[in-house]
Amino acid sequence: MTLDVDALLAPPSPVAARALDVVRAWSSPALVNHCLRSWAWAVLLAESEGHEPDRELLFVATMLHDLGVTPSFDAHAVPFEEAGGAVGSVFARGAGWDALRARRVGEVIERHMWTSVDPALDVEGHLLEVATSLDVSGAGFSRWKASDLGAVTAAVPRLDFSEAFHGLVHEQAGRKPSSSAARLDGSGNVAAGGTRWRSFLDNPSAIH
């Protein structure tokens, strides 16, 4: 069956659509596309692993998860995922969500930078962590169908995401040497992820 990418990428609620409006207003096109691809990877992974996440919560967190690296929301005193989590929680409260549900947005965003998230603890956090690891580092291609990876990336191209995000993470690492961004920067996985994605897109069968 051919993947319906338009349906996959559609926000699941009016609040989710406003979160997409926010990321489009405050992020570069490459970062917006990263958020949309990460949503697609998360939804497809949920289906293959048999999870039933809160789709609205997951979409909002996915759209807002990297706002902490953007100039308007970059916080010098805290890691970018904590800054982004705070923005996400504020957005959710403004959208009328109660305090507990708004805090969940922040948790999911913060946990996407963990090395792994147990789905029994936080299924949305698990899905966002694995999805962003794929999109940033090229980790775990075999967990998705090659045809789905190709279809989503064709519809939502990577542009200069790997190069731009590498620069952002490296800059975060320099200012916050004990942060998860510094760990990621030291791993070399952002630059390597760009290479892995180029290799995959050139020859999908070589990875699967």
Buried (B, 14 or more C-beta within 10 A) or exposed (E): EEBEBEEBBEBBBEBBBBBBEBBBEBBBEBBBBBBBBBBBBBBBBBEEEEBEBBBBBBBBBBBBBBBBBBEEBBBEEBBBBBBBBBBBBBBBBEBEBEEEBBBBBBBBBBBBBBEEBEBEEBBBBBBBBBBBBBBBBBBEBEBBBBEBBBBBBEBBBBBBBBEBBBEBBBBBBEEBEEBBBBBBBEEEBBBBBBEBBEBBBEEBEEBE
